[in-house]
Amino acid sequence: MIKLRFLHILTCFSLLFFVLSLHAQNRLHSVRGTIVDGFTGEGLAAKIFLMTNDSTVIDTTTAEVVELPDGTGGTEGWYEFRGVTEKGHYIVRAVLDGYEDSYRRCELRSTREEYILVDKMYMHQLHELNEVTVTSTKIKMVMRGDTIVYNANAFNLAEGSMLDALVARLPGAKLTKDGKIYVNGKYVENLLVNGHDFFSGSPKVALENLPAYSVSKIKVFDKAGHVSEMMGQDMGDKTYTMDVRLKKEYSTGYMGNLEAGIGTQHRYTSRGLLMKFSDRERIGTYFNMNNLNDNQRAKLDGQWSPEDMPDGLLATKIAGLSYIRFLNGYNEWFESSVDWEHNSADIITKTNTQTYLPGGDVFRKAVSLQQSSRDNWSSRNRLILYKKGGFSSNFLNVNYMKRTGWGTEAQKDSVKNSILSQLMEDNSFQTKDFNFSFRSNNGLKVIADNIGWNVNLTYNRNKQYTLTSSDVQYPTAGLPHDLRVRYLNAPNQNLRLDAGADYTFGFHTRNVMLGYSYSYLFNKSDNLLYRLDRLGSGPYKLDDLLPSSALSIASALDNGNTFFFREHRNEHKVMLKYDARKSKLFGANLTLELPVRLLSSSLSYERAGNYGVSRRNLFFEPTLRIENPEAWNIQMGVKSEFPEMTLLVNYMDDSTPLYVREGNAGLRNIHKYYVEGGAFFHSTHQQAINIRAGYHQTDNAVAYSLVYDKANSLSRIRPVSVNGNWNVDGSIGFTRTLDKAQKFTVDNQLTAEYRHSVDMATFVGSLVSERSVVRNMILGDELRVDYQPVEGYSFSLHGAWKYYSISSKREDFADIHATDYNVGFNTTLTLPWEFRLTTDVTMFARCGYQQSELNTTDWIWNAQLSRSFFSGRLLTKLQAFDLLHQLNSVRYAVNEQGRVETWRNSIPRYLMLTLAWKFNINPKKKR
């Protein structure tokens, strides 16, 4: 069967190759290139002549000066001739007053080539030109094709703001609490600074440490990948990119920013950034030390909520060093960076949980305290080589992490007015994790075709040690105490190897790719559990129980809950891909992928016996994408996967009090389907509209069936395959200026989502496990209106709401109709004596929840008063966080099995005084 399918694919590929070969005959081909000043590198509007090899003029045109889409902020002169039909050699000549003529030779080698890409032309002046001063109005945003350009100088920010504050204010942009950036609803995959990665592609470092005052403009666009750059056309490897362009005075020479502050409630902060920029290299170092919950400063833009705050109290220390060496212009470089991070956390958590069960729900209240410390060392290295007709992209990363901590927890299960169980538990842990990865992607252009190959190797070693003491009491059932002291020694390793190669045939505006890839995965896991309570009451310490003590505690091994497994997974994939640019279908780009994947996995599992599990399947996972890059797109596809292999073992694990976990050999393969699309509209008045919608469905999703014993509050959990899980989501974003002077700007983002979730739940004594279906509808909107009458003054009104409608047909299910909303005011004012005030007041409210304690109204007021000295080089700031002392961290979650309310301690209100010093040293101009 497999061979027959492969023959069918090969036959289709051969027919397609033949048809496209005929289609490529007698096509018109173009000649394209760029021209720049040989000294400044800026674009020139030169007159361009296209000539045959004997200097006969075929055509003439004038180069158009355009801004580089992803370089260092410069320009280039762009020209294109159309109408070349014959293979052969051609000459391109550039003429411009005040410059020497420039020549380039080029060749059309095959009629399957869409165009000839001419080497960049450089023109040299015959005499010096007078300087030209360019002035521009402070327009916040302009559209250039499919590129959005934001003018950083047009945004009135609090003094001393970092890049994250600027990004949060961009029209149509959203910055999440974990540092992810979305522009017009689309996820930004790559964050660059002056066209290159910042500290080896770490967005968080750039967002939190790059000063906003150093930014000139921000561009958002689909950046061509290495294959597209090599081939000179879209090859489907674009990434949605945000490129932060620095002002000229910070783009060369040295730049530095140092800041230190001390506040009430023992708050402190200290950080610095030092950078060197030149044509040959870039060197940077940074540090950041604070106990402001991972650098969560007093937010002054209204673009946050209490739920965005990190959990508990967090102290962070970070330092890093980065070096980039440009080998041959900006297309080839070597980059290396090292980073160290230390975190210490103190988290208090209170949870109220309601588990939906037929015949009456169960309620759990829990309180826990967790203290932990984590150290992380990482090194990231990259070598990019790019020659005409080929590239090589290589990555080598190493990471080591160590985490230690301890905690305590108390919880109580009850039904109606009866207490089913009470748990007291103490724990301590230590984790060590080592990661190594190497990746190499390569490409070679062969006339109109290209060959690609890649190799990827990753290795992980993890060691985990945990000591847990627990005491469970059963007041209602009158059962004896369940006292346990458990020590877990769990070393794990996994190795993954990927390799592949592909060949792409080019046929003018169409490409056909045939590729093969192989993947091997090895997982090794040991889980040694010891019941130390069988040796005596202790006390025991984790430091006394590391591997050297294995012999002394061997008799306490819990054989029923100790397990070992080895997993081997092999994957073979054959890919047939068809690309058509400006196809006859709506004149859009079309990409069709037809991969066939043979996946096989075998598991050797040992737990009070030996078990062998294996699975082998052939998956067909087609995807289709149709897009007009500047207007709309739609994509659809299917993805299949095995369930986690260890879940297929019929085991029973009762190592944890109040829980019994089981496997299920009957789990079916998982299949996911999706359809997504979007449309984009741009017009005058900086107006931008984006519409997005999607449908996702999962067949045979792995759910965890819950059987609850109300006599002793024991939960028996077993994985099962369920159908009926799907969701629909959509969004509409709108931004524009409201007046001719462009002083008023409105930004609105409307979202909607409907989730149909299925799970299984029942109680002991029931004959069958019941399907639990919950319907969750979420509607939301975020609105912001900005007014900036003159420079130094800005006012903003912002608000948001989110409505939850949660329902089920279960007889005992109480529907939930709740709303979270907020409204606030933000302003930045220039005061007498050169003081500057920035403040934000926001009301956060909840209503409609079943528990009255969740229906709250909190006012959060943050402010900053600042003044600069010594021509702006020294900045003093007085910051106030949560002036009204009403901040609290409460989260509410509902799924098909129940609801959970979670409260965690949060950073206290504080005042902080900081001093910041900035400098830049530019190299002297050579005469």
N, C-alpha and C positions, 0 to 999 in steps of 0.2 A: 504493500500500500504506500509506504514512504517513497520507494523508488518511483512508483507510478506518478505520484504527485510532483516529485522533482522533475520528471520528464515533461509533465504538462507545463510547469513553470518555464523550463528551458525552451520548449517549443514556442510559448507565447513571447518569450524574450527574443528569440530569433526572428519571428515574424515582425515584431515591433522594430527591431533593428533594421530590417529590410525596408519596411515602409518609410521609416524616417530617413534612411539613406536616399531614397528617391525624392522625398520631400525637400531635402537639402539642396538639390540641384537648382541652379539658376537663381539662387537667392541673392538679394542685395546685401552687401556687407558694408560696415562702417569703419571709419578710422577715427580713433579717439586718443586724446592725450591732454597733458597739462603743461603750462609754461609759467615760470616764475623768474623773479629778479635773482641773478646769480649771487648777489651780496646779501640782500635783506630776506630772500626767500618768499617775498610777497608776490601775489599773482599780478600778471600783466595783461592788458587788453591789446595784445599784439595782433597784427594781420597775419593770417596763416595761409600758406599755399600748399596744396597737395599736388605732387608731380609724379610722373612715371619715372622709371629708372634712367631715362635719357633726358630728364629735366623738362619734359613737356607738361605744362600746367593743366591739371584736370579740373580743379575747383579752388575757390578761395572762400574764406570766412574770417570773422573776427572773434578772438577768444573772449569769453565772458568771465569776469572776475567774480568768483563765488567764495564763500567762507568754507573752510575745511569742516567736514562733518564730524571728524573724530581725531583731529591732530592736536596741535598746541595753541589753537586759537587764531592761526593765520589765514591767509587766502591763497588762492591759486587761480590761474587763468585756464578755463576749460574750453575745449573746442571739439567739434565732431563733424566729420564728412560722411555723407551717405551716398551710395551708388556704386561702390567697387564690386565688380562681378568676377574678375579674373584673378587667378592665383599669380603671384609674382612679387617683385620688389618695388617699393615706392619710396619717395622722398618727401619729407615735410619740412617746409621752410617758414621761419618766423621773422617778421619785419616790424620794427617799431622805432619811431623817431627818438634819437638820443641813445640808441642801443646798437650794438653790433648784431648782424644777422646771425640766426642760429639754425642749425640743420640737424635732422634725425632721419635715419633709414629704418624702414620697417618692411614686413613681409606677410602676405596672406598665404599660409602654407597649406590650407585645406578649405574646401567649400563648406565644410561642416562648422567652421569657425564663424561665430556671429559677427565679430569685429576684430580689428587689429588694435592692440593697445601699444601706443608709442611710448618709448622711454621719456621721462620728464625732460623738458627742454629748459635750459638756463640761458638767460640773456644778460650781457654785461654792459654797463653804462659807458657811454663815450665821455660824459661829463657829470658833475654832481648835480643833483636835483635839490630845489629848495624844499624846506620842511613844510608840511601841510598840517594844520591843526584841525582836528575833527571834533565837532561837538554833537551831542545827541540828547534828545529828550528822555526823561526817565519813564519809559514805557515798561510795564512789568513783564509782559509776555508777548512774543511774536511767534508766528508759525512760518516755517520755511520748508515747504514740502511736507514730509512726515516728521520733521524735526521741530521740537518745541524749544525755544530759547528764552530763558528767564534772565532779566537784568537784576543782578543782586543789589545794585545801588538804589533801586527803586523801592526797596523794602526797609521800613523804619523799625529796626530791632533794638532791643535793650542792649546797652553798651556791654561789651565783653561776651556777647553771645557766640556760641559755637555753630558749626555747620548744621547740627540737628535743628536748631531753632529756625534757621533760614529755610531748610527743606520743609519744615512743618508749615511755613507760611506761603509756600508756592501755590498758586491757584491750581486746583485739580489734584494736588498731591496729598498723600496721607502717610504718616510715619507711625508705625505700630510700636508697642512697648518693647518688642524684641528686636527692634532695629530694621525691620523690613520696610521698604519704600514702595508705594504704589502711586502711579501717576495716571489719572483718568481711568482708574480701576484696574490697571495693568501692572503686574509685579515687575519691579526693576531688578534684573538679574545681576547687574554689574555696576559698581560704582568706581569711577576713575577720577583722577586728579591730573589735569593737564594731559589727558590722553593716555595715561598709564595707571596701573594699579597703585594704590596707596598702601604701603606696608603689606605687600603681598596679597592684596585683595581683601583686606579686613575692613568692611564698611563701618563697623563699630568704632574703630580707631579714628577714622576720618570724621565721623559724625560727632564724636565727643571731644576731639582734640584739635581739629582744624578751625582756626578763628574765622568767623563770618566776615570780618572786616577785610580779609585777604582775598575774598572771592569777587571776581568781576562778573561772571555770568555762569549759568548752569544750562547745559544742553541735555535734552532727553530724546533719544532716537534709537532706531534699530541698527546696531553696529554690526558690520559685516565680519564674519569669522575668517580664519586663516584661509580656508578653501575658497571662499568667495573673493578674498583679496587676490589670491593667486590666479584665479580664473577670470577675474574682472567682471563677475556677474553674481547674482544671487544664487547660491548653491544650497540654501536651506539651513545655514548654520548661523543665522543672525541671533543676537542677544539684545534684549531691551536694556539700554544702557543709560546711565546718568553720568555725564562728564562735567566735573567741576573745574572751571577755568579760573586760574588765579590772575590777579592784577599784574601788570608787567613788572612793577617794582618788587613783587614777591616771587616772580617766576625765574629770576636769575640772582645769583649771589646767595646771601644767607638771610634766613628769616627765623625769628624766635618769638615765643610767647611763654612767659612764666607767670604763675598765679599761686597765691597762698592765702588762706583764710582761716579764721577761728571764730567759733560761735558759741551760743548758749547750748545747754544740754549736752556738753562735751562734743559738739560737732566740729569737724575740721575738714579742710580740703587743701590739697597741694598738687599742682600739675604743671607740666611744661612740655613744649614742643620746639625742637630745633631742627631746621632743615637747611640743606645746601642744594641749590639747583645750578646746573650748568649744562652745556651741550653734550658733555661726555659722561656725566654721572649725576646721580641724585643720592644724597645721604640724609637720613633722618633718624632721630631718636625722640622718644617721648616717655613720660612717666605720669602716673596719676594715682594719688593716694587720698582716700576720703572715707568717711563713714556716713555718707548721704544716700545709702541704699543704691549702690552701683551708679553713682554720679547723677542721681535724680535731684537736680538742683530745684530751687523754687521756680516752678514752671510759670512763665509770664505771658504765654500766648493763647491760653485757653484750649490748646489742642491736647488735652489729656483728661483722665478721670481717675478717681481713687482706685479703681480696679487695675489701673496701669502700674501702680506702685509695686515694686518687688516685695515678696513676702518677708515679714519679720524685720529684724535689724541686720543690716549687711555692711561690713567694712571691706574695702577693696584696695589692693595695691597692685599696680600694673606698671610694667616697664618694657620697652622694646627698642630694637635697633634694626634699621633697614638700609640696604645698599643696592643701588641699580647702576650698572655699567652699560652704556650704550656702545655696541660693538661696531655698527655700521649705519649711522643715522639712527632714526627712532624706530626702525622696523626690526632691528636685532638688538637683543639685550640679555644681560645676565642679572638676576635678582636674587638676593638672599636676605632673610630676615630672621631674627630670633626674638621671642617674647617670653615673658614670665608674668604670671598672675597668681595672686594669693587672695583668697576670699575667706572670711569668717562670718558665719551666720548664726543668729539667735532667733528662733522662730517658735512662737506660741500659736497653737491652732485649736480652735473650737469648732466642732461640726455637729450639725443636727441632720440625721439621715432618715428618710422615710422609704421603706421598701414596699412596693406594691405587691400584695399577695391576695389571692382569692380567699374570701372569708375573713378578711381583716388584715390591715397593714401592720408592719413592725417598725418601731421607732428606735433609733440609736443616738445616744449623745456621747460625745468623746472629747477629751481634752488631752493635748500632747505638747511636750516641750522637746525641741530638738536643737542641739548645738553642734556645729560642724566646722571643719577647716579644710580648705582645698588649695593645693599648689599645682600649678600647671606650667610646664615648660614645652615650648614648641619651636621648631625650625622649619621654615618654608623656603624652598629654593626653586628657581625657574630659569631655564635657558631657552630663549626663542631665537631661532635662526631662520632668516628669510632671504632667499635669493630669487632672482627672476626665474620663475618656473618651478619653484619648490620651497617648502618650509618644513621646519621641525620644531615642535613645541614639547618641552620636557619639564616634568615636575618631580620634585623629590621632597617629601615632607616627613618629619619625625616629631612625635609628640609623646610626652610622659606626664601622667597625672597621678597624684596621690591625694586621697581624701580620708579623713578620720572624723569621728564624732560619737556622740552619745545622745540618748533621749529617754524619755519616760512617757507613758500613756495610760489613761484611765478611760474606760468606756462602759456604757450600760445599755442593754437591750431590754425593751419593754413592749408589751402589747396591752392596750387599754391602760388599766391601772396596775398591772402585774409586772414585776421585774423578773425577766427571764434569766439574765446573766449579768455578772460584773467582772470586768477584766482589769488587772493591774499588770503593767509590763514595763521592764527596763531593758535597754539595749545599748550596745556599743558596737562600732564597726570600723573596719579599715579596708580601703580599696586601693589597688595599684593597677594602673592601666598604661600599656605601651602600644603605640601605633606607628606603623611604617607604611609609606605608600610611594610608589613610583609609577609615573604615567608618561607615555610618549605617544604623541600624535604626529603623523607625517603625511606629506602630500607631494606629488610630483606631477607637473603639467606635461602632457604629451600632445602637442599641437592643440586640438580642440578638446582633448580628453584629459582625464586626470586619474592617477593611481593614489590610493590612500591606504595606509596601514597604521595600526596602533597596538600598543602593548600596555597592560595595566597590571600591577602587582600590589596587593595590600596584605598586611599582616597585623593581627591584633593579639595581644596577650593580656589577660585580665586575671587578677587574683583578688578574691574577696573573702574577708574573715568577719564573722558576725557572732556576737554573744548576746543571747536574749534570755531573760528570766521572766516568767509569767505566772500569774495566779488567777484562776478562773473560779468564781463562786456561782452557785445556782440557787438563789433564795426561794423561788417558787417550787421547783421540783425537789428540793432538798437533797440533791446529789452531793457527793463529797467534792472537796476542792480538787482542782486539776492543777498541780504544781509542776512546772517544767523549767529546766535550765538547758538551753539548746546552744550548741556551738557548731557553726557552719564553716567549713573550709571548702571553697569553691573556685578552683583554678580553671580557666577557660582559654582556649586558643582558637583562632580561625585564620584561614589562609584563602585568598582568592586570586586567581589568575585569569586575565582576559586577554585575548588576542584576536585580531581580525584584519581583513584586507578587503578592498573593494576597487572596482574599476568603473569609471563613469564615462559613457560615450556622449559626446556633445554634438548636437544637431541644430546649429543656429540658436534658436530660442528654446530648444527642448533638450533635456538630458535624460539618459537612462542609466541607472546604476545597478550593478549586480555585485553583491557582497556576501562574504561569509565570516562568521565570528564564532569563537569557541570560548566557553567559560567553565572554569573548574572551581568548586568551593569545597573546603574541608573545615568541618567544625568538630572540635574536641572539647568535651565538658566533663568535669568530675564534680560531684556534689556530695561531699562527705559530711553527714550530719551526726552529731554526737549528743546523746541525752545525758548530760553530766549529773542530773539529779539522781541518776541510778548509782552514781559513785558516792554521793553524799551531798549535803546541803551547801557546801562551799564555805566561804565565798570564793568566786572565781573572777579573774581579771583577764581581759583579752590579751594583754601583753605576755601573760604567762602561758598562753595556749597556742602560740604560733607553731609551725610545722615540727619543731624539735621535740614537742611534747606528744607527738602522735602515738608513740608506743605506750606511754603512761595512761592514755585515755582510750586505747583501742577497744577495751571491753565495753565501753559505753556507746559503741557505734550503733546507730539506729538503722538496722539492715533494711527495714521496710521502706524507709524514706531516704536512704542513700542510693544514688544512682550514678551511672557512667554512660555516656553515649559518644559515638563517632558517626559523623554524617559525611557522605561523599555525594556531591551533586555535579552533574555534567550537563552542559547545555550546548547544543549545536543550532545555529541560526543561519538560514539563507534568506537574503533580502533582495527583493526586486523593487526598485524605486523609479518612478516616472515624474519628471518635473517639466512643466510648460509655463513659460512666462508670456503674459499677454495672450493667453489662449483665446479661442473663439467663444468660450463660455464666459460671457459678460466682460470679455477683455481682461480677465483676472489671471493671477498666477495660480496654477494648480499643482498640487503635490499629492501623489498617490503612492503609498507604501504597502507592499504585500510581503510581509515577513512570515516565514514558516519556522517554528521553533520546536526542536525536539528536546524535551526536558526529562531527565531521569535522576532519581535521588534514592539513595539507600541509607538506612539508619540501623546501626547496631546498638541496642539499648539493653542495659543491665540494671535491674532493680528487683531483688529477691527472685531472680530468674533471668533468663536471657530471652530477648525479643528481637526479631528481625522485621523491619518494615521497609518496603520499597514501593516506588511508584514511577511509572513511565508513561508519558503522554506527548502527543504531537499537537501543538497549538498553532492556529492560524489567526493572526492578529492584525488585520488591515487597518490603516488609518488614511483619512482623506482630509486635505486642507485646501480651501479655496479662498483667495484673498486679493483684495485691492489694497496695497500697503497704505494708501493715504485715505481710504474710505471705509472699508469693511472687511470682515473675515469670518469664516465658519470652518470648524474642524470637528471631526467625529472619529471614533475608533473603539477598539475593544482590546482588553488586556486580561490575560488569564494567568493563574498562579496556583501552585500547590498550597494547601494549608500548612502551617508549621508542622514539620515531620514528627516532633516529639508529642504533639497532640494526638497522633494516630496510634499511640501505644495504649493498650488497655491497662492502665495502672491506677492505683489509688494512693494519694498522698494525704496523710493526716498529721503532718509535722507541725502545723500551725493550729493553736487552740481556736475553736469555734469555726474552723473551716476544714472541709474535706474536698480535695480536688481529684478529678478523674480524667482519663483520656477517652478517646472515642475513635475506633478504627473506621467508623462509617462516615467520617467527614468527606465531603465531596470537593472537587476542584472549584476554585473561586473564579468567577468571570465578572469583569467590570466593563460597563458600557458608558460612553459619554458623547454628548453633542454640545458644543459650545459655539458662541458667535458674538460678534460685536460690530458696532458701526460708529463712525467718528465724523463729526461735522465741525468745520471751522469757517469763520467769516470775520467781518470787521468788528471793531470795538473789542478786540481780544476775546471774541466769543468762541467757546469750545463746548461741544456737546458730545458725550460718549454714552452709548447704550450697550449693555452686555447682558447675556442670558446664557443659562446652561442647564443641562439635564444630566444627572448621574444615577446609574442603577447598578446595584451589586447583587448578583445571583450567587446563592450558596455562601452567603456571608457567614463568618464564624461568630456565633453568639454563644453566650455562656448561660446555659440553663441553670436556674437557681431552684433548689428544693430546700425549703426552710423548715426546720424542726422546732415548733413552738414550745416543746417541752424543755429543751436545753439550749435554744437559740443557735443550733448547729446549722451552718449553711453548707449544702453539698452542691458543688459547682462542676458542671460537665459541659465541654464544648459541643455544640450542635450546628448543623448547617441549616440556615433559614433563608427563605425568599421573601420578597416584599419590601426590601430596603431600597428606597430611592428618594431623591430630593431634586427640587427645582429652585433655581435662584436667578436673580436678575438685579440690575442696577442701572440708574440713569444719573449721569453727572452733568452739571451745567455750570459754566463760569463765564463772566463777561463784565465789562465796565458798563456803568449805567448812565454816564454823562459824557458830553463831548470833551471836557477837560480831563477825563479819565481819572478823576479823583475818587470816585466811588467804584468799588468792585464787589461783586456778589459771587459766591461759590456755594453750590448746593449739591449734595450727594444723597440720592434716594436709593434704598436697598430693600429687597424683599426675598424671603426664602421660605420654602415649605419642605419639611422633612417628614417622611413616612417611615417610622422606625419599628422594627419587629424584634422581639426577644421572647424568651421562654421563662416562665416562672410558675411555681406551685408550692405546696406545703406537704409535709409528711402526712400520709393517709389518703391523699388524692390519688385517683386511679391513673390519671394522665397528666402530662405537663402541658399547661395552657399557654397559647400564644398571647403575648402581651404586645398590643399594638398601640403606639402613641403617635398622635399627629401634632406636629409642632410648627406653627406659623410665626415668623418673625418679620416685622415691618420696622424700618428705621429710616431716619433722615438726619443729615447734618447740614447746617446752614451757617454761613459766615458772611457778614457784610463789613467791608473795610472802607474807611474814609481817611484820606491823607490830603488835607488842604494845602499844606506847604511842607517843605522839608523840615524835619525835626518834630513834627506833630502827626500823630495818627490815632484813630479811634476805631474800635471794632466791636461789633455785636455778634455773638456766636451762640448757637443753641443746637441741641440734638435731642432726639427721642427714639426709643426703641420699644415696640409693643410685642408682647409675647402672648400667644394663644395656644395653650397646651390642652389637648383633649384626648379622650379614649372612650370606647364603647363599653368598657368594663363597668359593671354595675356599681362597684364601690369606689370608682375613680372620681375624685373631685376636680373638675376642670379649673384651669388657672388662666386668668386674663389679667396680666400685669403690665405695667409701663415703667420704664426708667427714662427720665428726661433731665436735661440740664439747660440752663440759660445763663449767660454771663456777659461781662463787659470788660474790654481790654483797652488800655491807652498808653501811649508814650508821649511825654511832654518835655519840651525844653524849658527850663525854669531860669529865673534870674541867677546871676553869678555863675553861669555855665553849668548849673546842675541839670541832671536829666532824671526824670521819674518814669518808671514803667510799672504798671500795676494791673492785676487781673482779679476780678471778683466773679465767682461762679457758684450758682446754686445747683446742687445735685439732689434729685428727689426720686423716690420709688413709691408706687402705689399699686393696689390691687392684689398684693400677695396675701396668702392665707394666714401667715404668721404676722401679727401686728408689729412685732419688733423689726420686721424688714421694711415696713412702710415708713421710711425716714425722709427727712429733709436736712441737708447739710450745706452750710455756706463755707466755701474755701476761698481765702483771700491771701494772695501772694503779692509781694511788692519788692521793688529795687530802686534805690536812690544812688546815683553815680555822678562822679565828676572826674574829668581827666586833667592831667597836668603835663608840663614839658612838651607842648605841641602834640598832645595825644598819646605820648609814649607811656605814661604812667596813668593807670586807671584805678580809682578807689570805688568800691561798691559796698553798700549796706543792703543786705538781702533779708527779707522776712518770709518765712515759710509757715503757712497755716496760721495766720494771725488770730483767727477766731477759735482755734483749737477744736475743730469739728471733723477733722479727717479720720475716717475709719475704713478698714478694708473688709468688705463683705462680698462674697460671691454666691451666686445662686445658679444651680445647674439642675436640669431635668432631662431624663432619658426614659427609655421604655421600661426600665426596671425600678425607677424611683426618682427621688429628688434629694439634693444635697445642698445645705446651707453651710457656708464656711466663713469663719471669722479668723483673721490673723492679726497679730500685733503689727503696728506700723510705726514709722519714724515719727518722733514727737515734733511739735512745733519748735522753731528756733529762729534766732537772729544771727547773722553772720557778717563779719567785716572782712573784706578781701582786698588785696592789692595785686594788680596785674601789670607786668612790664612787657612791652613789645618792642621789637627792633627789626630792622632789615638793613643789610649792607650790600649794596650793588657794586659789581666790578667796575673798575674804571674803564672808560671807553678808550680803545686804542686809536691813536692818531694815524 
